[in-house]
Amino acid sequence: MTYDIFISYKRKSLATANNLYYRLTTRGYSTFFDLDEMKKDNFDVQLLHYIENANDVFVILEEGSLDGCKKENWKEEDWFCHEIAFALEKGKNIIPILLNGYVMPEQQQLPDELKELSLKNAPEFSFSFFDEYIEKLISKEYITSKAVLQNAATSIFKFYSNENCQIFKEGKLVCSLEGNSDEPFYLPVVRKGSYRFKCINAITIEEQLIKETIDADEEKEVEIEWKDRTPLNQDIILHDKVEVNGDTYMVEVGNISFNMIRIGGGTMNVGATTEQFQFADSNEYPPHEIHVKTFYMAEFPVTQNLWELVMGYNKSHFREKHNSDMPLWSSALVGSSLVSLLPAFGPVGAIARGAALLGMNKDLAVVRGHLPVENITHSEALEFVKRLSNMTGIKFSLPTEEEWEYAARGGNNCQGFVFAGSNSVDDVAWYKDNSDGKTHPVGEKAPNELGLYDMSGNVWEWTETLAHSYSDIPVGGINLS
């Protein structure tokens, strides 16, 4: 099968790609639109075939879309860049859509195979005037393909959901749906009649089977409702006591598994140390010595799906959208106003314990990719660890400020980096210059010396002890051992 139009996009631009597909299809254009999750073993051969036979290739670009193209091994690791390079090589008519004020990069910023992309142009895009934008492309002949039938009669399902979920038809994933979105996911179907869909909740892995009937020339709205969730019964103690040991330790709660990383105790200078003084705030002077004993800490910040499982609600501002380019199933955000974030766990009492919250269904192998929870109070963070302790038989807590800084600096493996794991902030952190003003899925940046992620950037984190001025530290430092 061949298509006249091919849509190339990164997963973060999925909603725009789907909207574009809907508007082109309903106008009678033969259009190929693929979900990353639908790709088969031979998808690379198929997609190159579709590009080679297409007349027009839409390339949807926004901040970060072309970052992978600037890496040395982009041909092997970034299929989006590969698609663009192949379309340019074959002389296809490329129509760029620039989202959110994105500006096409200069030629010297791109590899040789992609330099021609910077010369492509199209009318300015606006979400508010999407239909007018398509009409302008047609009238000015930016689109060289011809509609098979103008204003083609098409059956369209318009999916909405109150929570993030995936929708399958006959075992094939047809869309990843964002919860509470004002914009639906459009699914054109080739015939009228009855359809069965399986919906899987992205947080709880709960399933629904729905049956919908549609007529030709109809756009049918399908509202997927997920019942209000209550937390797991935090009053039930599943284990009397659990002994935590080893370099890493995995715990399971409901359908979520989480890992803990052992942080060997020791002595360290913290605060405005030599490598940190130019970035330090006034309350971080003077640097001083701390002594901590061994404890366990989370590999990742607490994710929204774990929070919902334990607490039964999620009031995070940046809700889970599954926009990571990784398979679907703290660190201060520099310059950000997000201040009520849950930290990684630390030790409690005589037994050192913590949790690395992977935020994944335990039947799946992926260990990262969910957004961290935020917009919570210190009291809520304390309630969370109390409930989690009851659910697991492990006594969790928040780390003290000293324990958190000791772990962030790399503990006994500390190499004196300026940031947690590197002297280059972009290697290890999402911050004001690269975060686009939002949080990002955990684990996308490099870890620090202990294997802890997002200890610089992404979110602010609560600690057991509230922030205090280091000028109040007694001579001789703090001893937590």
Sequence and secondary structure as in RCSB ss.txt:
>XXXX:A:sequence
MTYDIFISYKRKSLATANNLYYRLTTRGYSTFFDLDEMKKDNFDVQLLHYIENANDVFVILEEGSLDGCKKENWK
EEDWFCHEIAFALEKGKNIIPILLNGYVMPEQQQLPDELKELSLKNAPEFSFSFFDEYIEKLISKEYITSKAVLQ
NAATSIFKFYSNENCQIFKEGKLVCSLEGNSDEPFYLPVVRKGSYRFKCINAITIEEQLIKETIDADEEKEVEIE
WKDRTPLNQDIILHDKVEVNGDTYMVEVGNISFNMIRIGGGTMNVGATTEQFQFADSNEYPPHEIHVKTFYMAEF
PVTQNLWELVMGYNKSHFREKHNSDMPLWSSALVGSSLVSLLPAFGPVGAIARGAALLGMNKDLAVVRGHLPVEN
ITHSEALEFVKRLSNMTGIKFSLPTEEEWEYAARGGNNCQGFVFAGSNSVDDVAWYKDNSDGKTHPVGEKAPNEL
GLYDMSGNVWEWTETLAHSYSDIPVGGINLS
>XXXX:A:secstr
   SEEEE  GGGHHHHHHHHHHHHTTT  EE   GGG  TTHHHHHHHHHHH SEEEEEE TTTTGGGGSTTHH
HH HHHHHHHHHHHTT EEEEEE TT     GGGS GGGGGGGG       GGGHHHHHHHHHHTT   S  SST
T   EEEEEEESS EEEEETTEEEEEE TT SS EEEEESS EEEEEEEEETTT  EEEEEEEE TT EEEEEE 
        TT  S S     SSEEEEEETTEEEEEEEE  EEEEESS TTTGGG  GGG S EEEEE  EEEESS
  BHHHHHHHHS    SS      SS       TT          B BTTB    EEEEEETTS       B  S
  HHHHHHHHHHHHHHHSS  B   HHHHHHHHTTGGG    SBTTBS HHHH   TTTSTTS   TT S   TT
S  SSSSS     SS    GGG  TT EE  
